[in-house]
Amino acid sequence: MLPVLIEISDSIKIYSFGTLIVLAFLGATTYARRRARALLDVDPERTFNICFVLLFVGLAGARLLYCVVHTDKMTETPLALVRIWEGGLVFYGGLLAGLLWLAWYLPRRPELKGWALMDVLALSACLALAIGRWASFLSGMDYGARADGLPFAVRFPAVDGTQIPPHLVGEPLHPVQVYESLFALLLFALLRGLQGRWWSQGRPQPGRVFGLFLALYALGRFGLEYLRGDDAERGMVIAGHLSTSQLLSVPLLFVGVAICFARRRGPGE
């Protein structure tokens, strides 16, 4: 656990959270540029520009949803709104904001092959999640529930900048951030394999990988939320039973399934 990577002075620090978010962006963007060029013959610079816009739109959406969930905290300390390097991002907020922007932008640029590009971006999102979840792990954010007796449980130490509450410092917890990272990698492998198979068979079915990403991520996220221990931070719709992310996972699952079936293509179509 390493919330602060480099401390130059009391006022100048390089946080692991922000650093890992940047690495997640670079990794996902590199993949998107190469894959879009190889598969769709889309100029890498145009792909990078889209990813760059999505970065800022996504961060704004993720922070906005966090602020909605924690209105009281933002009201008490308004400047906390811009301190994203300290954490406080909700992935679903970024996802929804990014999808809204893409729904507006891509239909106006048919040369970008909208649905097929969405498939590439979905795979890139898996990579971003796989890397980005380590930002939470190193910072002690999005921590898991108690896991007494679990052989691979983690114990977070009391270090400067940790987000782990005092009563859980040194206690065995589910490494749920690692679970989520591994889940994102498995999702990437599955979707990448399906995409390669469909394209090799001459049935690319553009948009179906994207639909599967939404549906499967929603399912996985809904289940993993039960292993989280940060109820106060993530916001609970029904105390002890249903979090904000689980609530949003339900419609996202149905949207993903609908897109998957709508974008299905048979041989020769």
Secondary structure, 3 states (H helix, E strand, C coil): CCCEEEECCCCCEEEHHHHHHHHHHHHHHHHHHHHHHHHHCCCHHHHHHHHHHHHHHHHHHHHHHHHHHCHHHHHHCHHHHHCHHHCCCCHHHHHHHHHHHHHHHHHHCHHHCHHHHHHHHHHHHHHHHHHHHHHHHHHCCCCECECCCCCCCECCCCCCCCCCCHHHCCCCECCHHHHHHHHHHHHHHHHHHHHHHHHHCCCCCCCHHHHHHHHHHHHHHHHHHHHECCHHHHCEEECCCEEHHHHHHHHHHHHHHHHHHHCCCCCCC
